[in-house]
Amino acid sequence: MSDEMICRGEAGSTEEALKFFEAGSADIVVLDHALPGKSGLDLVTELRQKAPHVRFALLTQCDDAGVLAQYQKLGVRVMMAKTSASEVLKEAIQSLLNERIYICPAMRKLLEEPRLTSVLTPREIEVIRMIAQGKTNKEVALVLGCSEHTIKTHKTNVMRKLNLSNAVEISVWALKRNLA
C-alpha cells in the first residue's frame, strides 16, 4: 500500500459534501462536527446510506462526550482533536487505512470519563454548580433548603465518585464542563 494520498475534493458544508459525492467518490472523508447547515453527524448518517464503503476521520474541537459517542455508534473509527491533529494525523489516517480505530488521547479521556447523569444525582449536580459559583456550604444549604451537614455529605459523595480531593478541585472540574 502506498503512503501517497490524493485529496479529491473539499467541501465547506454538508450540502457541498453530499453534492461532491453525487459527482464522484472518495474512500476517506475527514470532517468536522461543526459544519454550516447540518452537523458532521448528519453528514456521516447520509453518506453511510449513499456510500457505505466510505471511512470517516473526525477532526474537531467538539469536546462533548455524548456527541463523540454518537460518532462511534455511526462507525467513525478515527477521532482527533484539532489541537493535536498535526502530531497525530499521519498515525490516525494509517489506522483508518488499516481498518483500526484511532482516538487521540484527549478524546479518549473524554469518552472514558463517566457520564454525569449516570454517576451523579441531580442534587449532587446542583451542589457542584453552586460550589463552582463560589457559594459556601451554608449558602448552598439555604438555597436548597437543607442542612449544612447534608451539603457536606453531597460534597463527600461527589469527591468520592469523581476522585477529587476538595472544593477547589470540584470547582475546576465543574468549570471545565461548563456547569457553573
C-alpha positions, 0 to 999 in steps of 0.5 A: 500500500502506498503512503501517497494520498490524493485529496479529491475534493473539499467541501465547506458544508454538508450540502457541498459534501453530499453534492461532491459525492453525487459527482464522484467518490472518495474512500476517506472523508475527514470532517468536522462536527461543526459544519454550516447547515447540518452537523458532521453527524448528519453528514456521516448518517447520509453518506453511510446510506449513499456510500457505505464503503466510505471511512470517516476521520473526525477532526474537531474541537467538539469536546462533548462526550455524548456527541463523540459517542454518537460518532462511534455508534455511526462507525467513525473509527478515527477521532482527533482533536484539532489541537493535536491533529498535526502530531497525530494525523499521519498515525490516525489516517494509517489506522483508518487505512488499516481498518483500526480505530484511532482516538487521540488521547484527549478524546479518549479521556473524554469518552472514558470519563463517566457520564454525569447523569449516570454517576451523579444525582441531580442534587449532587449536580446542583451542589457542584454548580453552586460550589463552582459559583463560589457559594459556601456550604451554608449558602448552598444549604439555604438555597436548597433548603437543607442542612449544612451537614447534608451539603457536606455529605453531597460534597463527600459523595461527589469527591468520592465518585469523581476522585477529587480531593476538595472544593477547589478541585470540584470547582475546576472540574465543574468549570471545565464542563461548563456547569457553573 
